[in-house]
Amino acid sequence: QVQLVESGGGLVQAGGSLRLSCAASGRAISLYTMGWYRQAPGKQREYAASISSGQRTNYADSVRGRFTISRENAKNTVYLQMNSLKPEDTAVYYCHAVADWTDDDEYWGQGTQVTVSS
Protein backbone atom coordinates (compact mmCIF):
# COMPACT_ATOMS: atom_id res chain seq x y z
CA GLN A 1 0.00 0.00 0.00
CA VAL A 2 1.06 3.53 -0.77
CA GLN A 3 -0.26 6.57 1.05
CA LEU A 4 -0.05 9.92 -0.74
CA VAL A 5 -0.35 13.27 1.01
CA GLU A 6 -0.44 16.50 -0.97
CA SER A 7 0.52 19.90 0.35
CA GLY A 8 1.34 23.36 -0.93
CA GLY A 9 -2.03 24.46 -2.19
CA GLY A 10 -3.50 27.85 -1.42
CA LEU A 11 -4.76 31.15 -2.77
CA VAL A 12 -2.64 33.03 -5.30
CA GLN A 13 -3.20 35.88 -7.71
CA ALA A 14 -3.19 35.33 -11.44
CA GLY A 15 0.34 35.26 -12.74
CA GLY A 16 1.68 33.90 -9.49
CA SER A 17 3.31 30.60 -8.63
CA LEU A 18 2.76 27.67 -6.30
CA ARG A 19 4.69 24.49 -5.66
CA LEU A 20 2.73 21.39 -4.75
CA SER A 21 4.32 18.45 -2.99
CA CYS A 22 3.16 14.86 -2.77
CA ALA A 23 4.77 12.84 -0.02
CA ALA A 24 4.47 9.08 -0.34
CA SER A 25 4.75 6.52 2.42
CA GLY A 26 4.32 2.80 2.84
CA ARG A 27 6.39 1.83 -0.17
CA ALA A 28 9.14 3.33 -2.31
CA ILE A 29 7.75 5.08 -5.38
CA SER A 30 10.84 4.63 -7.54
CA LEU A 31 9.02 2.08 -9.74
CA TYR A 32 5.81 4.06 -9.98
CA THR A 33 4.69 6.58 -12.55
CA MET A 34 3.59 9.60 -10.57
CA GLY A 35 1.05 12.11 -11.76
CA TRP A 36 -1.00 15.12 -10.91
CA TYR A 37 -4.67 15.44 -11.79
CA ARG A 38 -7.07 18.24 -11.04
CA GLN A 39 -10.81 18.70 -10.63
CA ALA A 40 -12.50 22.06 -10.94
CA PRO A 41 -15.96 22.67 -9.44
CA GLY A 42 -18.64 21.03 -11.55
CA LYS A 43 -16.12 19.35 -13.84
CA GLN A 44 -14.60 15.92 -14.19
CA ARG A 45 -11.15 15.15 -12.90
CA GLU A 46 -8.57 15.77 -15.60
CA TYR A 47 -4.95 14.86 -16.18
CA ALA A 48 -2.35 17.58 -15.68
CA ALA A 49 1.11 16.02 -15.69
CA SER A 50 3.04 12.82 -15.04
CA ILE A 51 6.58 11.59 -14.63
CA SER A 52 7.64 8.01 -15.23
CA SER A 53 10.06 5.99 -13.16
CA GLY A 54 12.58 6.79 -15.87
CA GLN A 55 12.02 10.54 -15.46
CA ARG A 56 10.05 10.94 -18.69
CA THR A 57 7.52 13.74 -18.31
CA ASN A 58 4.22 14.45 -20.00
CA TYR A 59 1.86 17.39 -19.72
CA ALA A 60 -1.66 18.31 -20.67
CA ASP A 61 -1.76 20.98 -23.35
CA SER A 62 -3.43 23.35 -20.88
CA VAL A 63 -0.42 23.38 -18.54
CA ARG A 64 2.53 22.67 -20.82
CA GLY A 65 5.13 25.40 -20.58
CA ARG A 66 3.79 26.67 -17.26
CA PHE A 67 3.90 23.61 -14.99
CA THR A 68 6.89 21.38 -14.23
CA ILE A 69 6.64 17.98 -12.60
CA SER A 70 9.64 16.45 -10.86
CA ARG A 71 10.40 13.65 -8.47
CA GLU A 72 12.90 13.04 -5.71
CA ASN A 73 12.92 9.31 -5.07
CA ALA A 74 15.30 9.63 -2.12
CA LYS A 75 12.59 11.63 -0.35
CA ASN A 76 9.71 9.61 -1.83
CA THR A 77 8.24 12.88 -3.01
CA VAL A 78 6.86 14.34 -6.21
CA TYR A 79 6.49 18.02 -6.96
CA LEU A 80 4.46 20.20 -9.27
CA GLN A 81 5.86 23.67 -9.86
CA MET A 82 3.08 25.87 -11.20
CA ASN A 83 3.99 29.21 -12.76
CA SER A 84 1.97 31.85 -14.59
CA LEU A 85 -1.16 30.63 -12.88
CA LYS A 86 -4.53 31.47 -14.38
CA PRO A 87 -8.00 31.57 -12.79
CA GLU A 88 -8.88 28.50 -14.86
CA ASP A 89 -6.20 26.57 -12.96
CA THR A 90 -8.42 26.76 -9.88
CA ALA A 91 -9.13 23.19 -8.81
CA VAL A 92 -8.43 20.50 -6.28
CA TYR A 93 -5.12 18.90 -7.27
CA TYR A 94 -4.66 15.19 -6.68
CA CYS A 95 -1.49 13.15 -6.61
CA HIS A 96 -1.61 9.76 -8.34
CA ALA A 97 0.69 6.76 -8.38
CA VAL A 98 0.51 3.74 -10.66
CA ALA A 99 2.96 0.86 -10.66
CA ASP A 100 5.09 0.22 -13.71
CA TRP A 101 4.22 -3.50 -13.66
CA THR A 102 0.42 -3.31 -13.42
CA ASP A 103 -2.34 -0.74 -13.72
CA ASP A 104 -4.16 -2.44 -10.84
CA ASP A 105 -1.66 -1.07 -8.32
CA GLU A 106 -2.63 2.58 -8.17
CA TYR A 107 -3.26 5.14 -5.47
CA TRP A 108 -4.71 8.62 -5.00
CA GLY A 109 -4.07 11.34 -2.49
CA GLN A 110 -6.80 13.30 -0.76
CA GLY A 111 -6.19 16.46 -2.77
CA THR A 112 -5.10 20.02 -2.12
CA GLN A 113 -7.04 23.13 -3.11
CA VAL A 114 -5.50 25.67 -5.47
CA THR A 115 -7.40 28.90 -5.99
CA VAL A 116 -6.22 31.53 -8.47
CA SER A 117 -7.86 34.93 -8.21
CA SER A 118 -8.15 37.30 -11.15
C-alpha positions, 0 to 999 in steps of 0.5 A: 500500500502507498499513502499519498499526502499532498501539500502546498495548495492555497490562494494566489493571484493570477500570474503567481506561482505555487509548488505542490508536494506529494509525499508518499509513504508505505512503499518506495515510489521509484518504480511508480509513474507519478502524476497530478490530476485536477478537478474544478468545481462542476467538472470531471477530474482531468490529467495535468502532468506525469513523470515516469520511473525513468524521469520521462515527463508528460503534460496536458496541453493546458499546462505545458510550458507553465507547470513542471513535474519532478520527483525526488525518489530519495525523499519519496516525493513528487512536486508540481511547480506551477507558474503563470497561474490562471484563474482556470487553474483553480481546482483540487489537485490530486497526486496519483501513483501507478505501478510500472508493472500493473495498472491495478496497483494505483493510489490517489491522495486526498487532494489540495485546493488551489485557488487563483484569483483574477 
